[in-house]
């Protein structure tokens, strides 16, 4: 199956949860765009205001906020991640 969903992850450095989220996406061989907001406090505030999410990483699938690393991991463990990423 081909991945049809667009994944965007907003990160900053250092951020162990950002690293874990990226590792999870890479392990699953998923295509994603990383937007590094290190040293960009105005951009971080803007995306936080847009999404309502207060911590990084901020992970979006098809422009929907799914949350951070723990949320991504929970979706994966519950077997719900694939249904978000692949059209049937």
N, C-alpha and C positions, 0 to 999 in steps of 0.2 A: 504494500500500500504506500502511496505517496503522501507525504505530509502536505496538507492543504492549508493548515492554520499558520498565521504569522505570529511568531513569538518575539517579544521585545523584552529585554531585561535591563533595567536601570541599576547601575552599580556605582560604588566608589571604592577607593582603596585607602586604607586596609578595611576589609569587610569579610570575615570568615564565612558568613552566610551567603554572600555574593559568590564566593569561590565554590562553596558547596553546590549552589544552584547551577552554576555554569558546569561544574563537573557532572552533575546529574543529567543535564541536557546533552552534554558531549558523550557521556556513556550510552545514552539512548540514541546517539547519532542523529540528533534533531538539528534542524536549521534554526538559528536564532540571530537576532541583532542585539549586540551589547552596546548600550549607551553609557559611557563612563563619565560620571559627574564629579569625579575627584577634582577638588579646587574650583568647583562651580556652584557655590552656595545659592546663587540666584536661580540657577536651573533646577537645583534640587528642590528649592521651595516651590517653584512653579509646578513641577510634576507632582509634588505632594499635594498642592492645592487642587490640581486637576483630578487626581485620583482619590484623594481622601486618605491615602496610605501614608503613614508617618515614618516608616523605616525602610532601609534598603536591604536587600534588593526589592525593587518593585517589578513584578512580573506581569506582563500583559499577554493574553492570547486573543488574537483577533480584536484588539483594542479593548478587551474586557479585563479589568484588574482581577487576577486570581490571587494576589497576595505576595507573600515572600517565600523564602526557601521552605519553611515548614509546611506551608499550604501546598506548594508544588510537590513536596515529598508525600504528603497525605493523599493528594490526587493520584499520584503514581501507585502508592501502596494499595489504594482502594480500587485500582484498575480503571479509574475514570479519566486519566490523562489521555490515553489513546483516543477516546471518543471525542475529546476536544480538538485533537490534532489532525485527525484523518476523516475525510468525508467517505461515507460508505457508498 
